[in-house]
């Protein structure tokens, strides 16, 4: 049997069915959600490793309290351009992880220049570079484990109470169980969100730069997405973000300014796209409540580029409210709210290459 199925008996709307399909595909690579009368039939690949009961529990949890919430398109750019798979000289190392060839390196450099010169230059901010590792406690405080526990990559280190050079020297290929026994999870994880570096170090950044609460940061990002890795769904990628911390009204104004800047930037690139209200594919604590709140509040907008395989989200702007101000105890700094705008540099490079929109001197 090549798939696991479950029939959900309660009626749900087409929007809910599409959200469910998107979320299951996000985690399990492929998913079929077929509307019935009433209810839906759900199927995922057997390789996902789920039993029918586990799939049923996941579907019920995801749909708990879900209601239909309309989306809002704030901008749409539809030039008549041909789209094709780009020349891609990356070499797969593992799922979603690649060795970059010179052509891809040049494309990334060109994309980075476009982002800094045509988007970031409008916003004066200290330019930071994020590290690959971050304290595990930072993710706990930020609430990441409540919403995306399956995306975290833990960093293991040699056990403090064990070192046997002879045994290690005798290890042979394939003796993974023995190798695993030498290591234990550390207090560090691979960073899944670039802007977390800003919130967790906001106090020191404020003392050093006094930048009015605005920072530009670029760094590597790591997310474990199980069966769903591929050329555009990466386990390791580069993210650029503009982050704003400040009073509630200041941050709301910055959020709207970032959204307008996105409209101008992506229209200027000439790439087909739409900017649409969006939600994250939550499977953690209270997923429906969080997802619906994002749509209702207009607190998240994505830039989506149509490709042959479907839409690709290349950027988003997010209004967090007081979540990180409270999580990282920043109110004494005058921080009541935060927002950010993030651009996935690898995805944007892929989209621009797909439409032939990276000039020769920039690719």
N, C-alpha and C positions, 0 to 999 in steps of 0.2 A: 504494500500500500504506500503510495508516494505522497499522501497528504493526510492531515488530521482535520476533521470537520466538526462543527457544532452548529446546531440550529437554535437561534435565540427566539423565543416565542413571542416576545412583546413587540408591538409596532414601534418603529423609529422612522424619522423623516430622512429624506435623501441627503440632507446636509450631515446628519449624524452618521449615516452609513458611509459617507465619503470620508469623514474624519476618522472613523474606525478603520477604514481601509488604509488610509494614509499612515496611521499610527502603527498598525500591524506590519505594513510593508517596511516601515522605518526600522523595526526591530528584527523582523524575520525574513527580510529580503523580498518576499512576494506574499500577496494575500488576495483572496477573492471574497467579496462581500456582496451577496446577491439578495436583493429585496424580495421578500415573500409577502403573502397576505394571510395573516400578519407576520411580522418579524423579519429576520434575515438569516441566511445561511452563510456561515463563515468557514473558510478553509485556509490553512497555511501549510507550507511544505513539511513533510515528515522530518526533514533534516533539522527543523527548528527544535526538535527534541521535546515537544509538548505532548501530553496525553490529552484525550478529549476533555477530561474533567479540568485540567489545567487551562486549556483554551477557553472553556466555558467560564471559569473563574475570572480570567483576564478580561473577556468581553463584558461580563456583568459589571466588573469593577470599573472599566473604562466608561461604560454607558450610565453608570449610577448618577441619577439626578440630571442627566444631560437634557438640554433643550435646544431647539433650533435658534441659532443666532445668526443674523445676516451679516455678511462681510461688506466692507466698503472699499471701493477702488478709488484712490485719490489721484492716480496718474496712470496713463497708458500710452505707450509709444509703439506704433506698429508699422515701421518702414518695411517695404517689400524687399527683403534680403533673403538670399538662399542660405540654408543652414546645412552643414555636413559635419561628420565626425572630424575633429581637428587632427593634424599631425601631432603625434604624442610619442616622444621618445623616452618616456618614463619606463622603468623596469620594475615590475612588481616584486617586492621583497617579501611581503605577506599581505593579508587582506587589508586593503586600504592604505598600505605603506609602500612608498616608491623610492627608488633610486632615480634622481633627476638627471636627464641628459642635458647637453648644452643648449638644445633648442628650447626645452622647457625652462631651463634656467634663464634664458634670455626673455622668454615670454613673461615669466614672473617678475623679472627686473623691469620690463616695460609696463606691466600692470601696476607695479608698486609706484613707478614714477607718475602715472596717470592719477592714482589715488592721492598722492601727496601734493602734486602740483595743481590739480583741478578741483579737489574736494577739501583736503585738510588745510591747504594754505589759507582758506577763508577764516579758519579758527586758530587764533594764536594760542599755542599751548606748548608746554615742555614736552619733548619727544622722549618717551620711555621705551625700553626694550624689556619685555617680560621673560622670565626664566621658564624653563621646561617643567621644573618641579615647584610645588607649592605645599604649604602645610596642610595636612589632612583636616585639621581643625578649622581651617578657613572655609572649606567646603561644608563642614557641619554647621558653622555659624551662618553661612549664606543660604542654607536650606537645600543645597544641591542633592544631598543624599535622600531627601524626602521626595524629590521629583524625578531624579535621573540616577538612581543607584547603579543601574546596569551599565552606565556609560563610563564609570570611574576605572582608571588604570592605577592600581596600587604599585608602589615601589617597594621591592623586597631587598633586604640586606642580610649579609651573613649573620647568623645567630651570635649574639654576644657571648653565649655560654659554650660555643662550640667552634673548634678549629682543629682539623685533623688533616695536616698536609699530605700525609701518606694516602689516606682514602681519596682525597681530592685528586691526587696525581694518578691514581689508578682508574679513575672514571673513564668509561668508553662511550662512544656515541650510542645513544638510545637508552642510557641509564638515567632517565629523567627523574624517576621516583627518588633515587638516591641523591641526585643533585638538588631536588626540591627540599629534601630534609635538612639541608645545610642553611636554608634561608627562612626568614620570617618577615612579615609586613613591617615596614618602618612607619614613622610618623609623617612621611611624605607621600604624595601622589603626583601623577603627571597632570599638569594643569589643563582643565577642560574649558575654561573661560578666561580670556585675557584680562578682562576688567577687574577680576577678583584681586589681582595684584594691587590695583589702585585703592580699593576699599580697605584692604587689610593693612595697607601702609599709608593711609590718608593723613594720619597725624604727622608723620615725618615728612611726607611730600609737602604738606601745608607749611611746615617750618622752613623747608629748604627753598621752595619756589614761590609760595604765596601767589599762585597763578590765578586766583579768583575761582578756584575749584574746577578748572578745566585741564584735562591731560590727554595727550595722544599716546597711544601705546600699541606696539606691535610685538608679537611673540608667537611661539609654537603652541598649538592646541592639540590635545589628544582625547579621543573619544572611542570607547569600545562599543561597536554597534553590531556585534555578533555576526549574523549571516548577511548583513546589509552593506558590507563594504564594497567599494568599486571605484572607478575613475573619478567620480564626482562625490561619492560618499566616503570620505577619507577618515582613516583612523588617526592620521597625523597631518596637520595642515597649518598654514600661516594665517593669522587673523590680525587685522588692523582695527583699532577702535578709538573713537573720540568719547571721552567720559566726562560727565559734568556732575559736580556735587554742589549743593547750595540750598537756598531757601526754596520753598515749594513753588512760589510764583516764578522765580528765576529759572528753575529747572523745567517747569512747564513751558516757559518761553523758549528755552534752549531746545527742548524736544521738538517743538513746532519749527524752529529754525533749522534743525538737522533734517527734518522731513522735507522741508522746502529745498534744502541744499542737495538732498538725494534726487529730487525731481530734476533739478538743473543739471547735476552731474551725469546722471544716467541718460538723460535726453541728449546731452552733449556728446556722449560716447557713440550715439547712433545705434545702440544695440536695442533690438525689440525687447520690451519689458512691460510689466505693470507693477504698480506699488499698491499693495492690498493689505487690509487689516488681517491679522493672522493670530494663530495660537500655537503653542508648543505641543508636541505629541507626548503628553504626560502619561505615565503609568504609575506614579508614586502616590503620595498622600492626597486625597480629594482631587483626583484628576479633572473631573468634569467641572467642579466649582472653579478651579484655577483657570482652566481653558476658557470657559464661558466668560469669566471676569475679564480676561485679556481682550476678547472680542467686544464685549459690551462697553468697556472703558476706552477702547481705542488706544490701548497702551503698547501695542506691538504692531508694526507694519513691516512687511517683507517686500524686497525687490525680487521679482520672479522673472526669469528669462525663459522663453519657450525654446526647447530643443527637440530633436527627433524623438527622444525617449520620454518627453514630458517636460513640465516646468522645473526649472532649477532655481532654488533660492540662493542668491549670491550676496545678499546684504539684509540687514534689518536695523530698525531704530526702535528702542525700547524705553518706556517710562516705568521706573520701578516703584515710584512713590517713596514711602518711608522705610521700605523693607531693609535696605542695606544701611541706612542711617541708624536704625535701631540695632540691627544685627552686629554692627561694628562700633556701637556707642560713639557716634560722631556728632551728636547734637550740640555738644559744648563748643564745637568748631563752627557752629552756624549751619550745619548740614541737616536739613529737614527732608531732603529727597535727592534722588539720583536718576540719571538717564544715561543712555549710551547709544552710539551708532556703530555697528560693526560691519566690516566687509571681509568676506572670505576671499583672500587673494588668489588661492588656487582655483576656486570655482569661477571667479570673475575672469581669470586668465583663460580658463577652458571655454567659457561662454564667448569671450571676444574672439578667440581663435576659431570657434565654430562658425562665426559669421565673417571671418576674414577682416576683423576690425582692429588688429594690432599692426600698425604700420611697420614696414621692414626695419626702420631704424629703431623701433621699440620692441621687436621680437627677434 
